[in-house]
């Protein structure tokens, strides 16, 4: 799969932009409603996509060879679905032909986020764990 084909799999949900906390003992991952400050709330895309890993050291660049290691990907993530041999949801832009369908369907980060990471301290992230 080429780099552009891989990138086209991204549905633009930005759920990967939610901060996650991992229990050090159990390795269980907890999503928070804290979103990266680089997120554009109109497009649900990163405002500094090409620079994101240098601007946000914890940002992860997902590649085909790494996808198995990212157990924290949400169950609706296109990369995860393809890796697991499952179909893309009907709202995926590759199927719908429109970027907006992920937001319209309620499948984007805009449904979950409460606060940007630069508006609170890291110690407060735990207060925003999603149930």
N, C-alpha and C positions, 0 to 999 in steps of 0.2 A: 504494500500500500504506500503510495507516495505521501509526502508531507502535506500537500494540499488536500488530498483525499482524507487523510487522518483528521486534519483540522475541520473539514466539512462535516464530520460526524458530531461535532459539538452542537448541541441544540440551543445553546445560549441561555440555559436556565440559571446559570451562575450559582447554583447550590454549592459548587466547590469553593465559592468565595465566602461562604459562611465559616467562621472559625469553629474549629473542633477541638475538644479536649479529650485526652486519652488517659484512662486510669492506668497508672504505671504497673499495678499489680496484675490486673485482669486483662489489660490491653483493650478493654472495651472503649469504643469511641462514642463521644457524646457531641451532638451538634448543638451549637448555640445560635441565638438569633442576632449575633454580632457579625456584621458584614465588613469586608475590606473597604477601606476608604477610597480605593481606586475605582469602585464600581460606579458606572453611569446608570442612574435610575430610569432614564428614558429608554435606553437601548438594552439594558441588562447585560452590558459588555464592559470589559475593563477599559478604562480611559488611557492606560499606558501598557497595553498588552505586550508589545515587544520588549519593554523595559521592566516588566512586572517582577521578574525574579531578582533583579538587582535592587529595585526600589522596596520590595517586600521580601526579605530574606526567607521567610517561611513559605512563600508561594512555590507551588510545585509545578514543574513542567511535565505533563503526562505524555508518555510515549508508548507506542504499541508494546515494546518489550517490558515496560514497567507496570502495565495495567493490572496484572495479577497481584502486585504488591500493594495496591491501593484499595485495601478492604474497606476504606472509609467512604468510597464513592457511593452516592445515594442510589437506591435501587432503580430509579428512573434514568440514571446517567446513560447516555447513548454509548459511551465507551464501554461501560460495564455490560450493558445489554448485548452489544455486539460480541464482546469477549465471552459472554455466557451463551452465545448462540440464540439469543432471543430477538424478537422483532422490535423495531422502533415504534414508539407510540404514534398515534395518528396526528398529534400536534407537532411532531418533529418537522422543522422547516424543509428537510429533504423530501418529506411526503406531502406536506401542505403547500409548499411553494412560497410560504410567507414566514419571515422571521418573527412576526408578532404573535403567531399562534401559541408559542410557549408561554407568553405572558397572558394572553387571552384565556388560556386553559387553566390558569392558576398553578401551573407547574414550575413557575420561576421563583427565584429567591425573593421577589417582591412580595410574595405571600407570607414569607416567614421572618424577614429581617425586622429588627426593632431599633437598632442603633449601629452607627459606624464605629469601627475599632479605634479611630482617633478621637472619639468623643468620651471614652471611658478608659479606665486603667485596666491593664491585663488582669489584675487581681479581681476585677469585677466580672470578668467573662463568665465565671462559674454561676453568677446570679442570672445568667441568660440561657442556661441549658434548656433545650426544648424537651418537652415530655414525649 
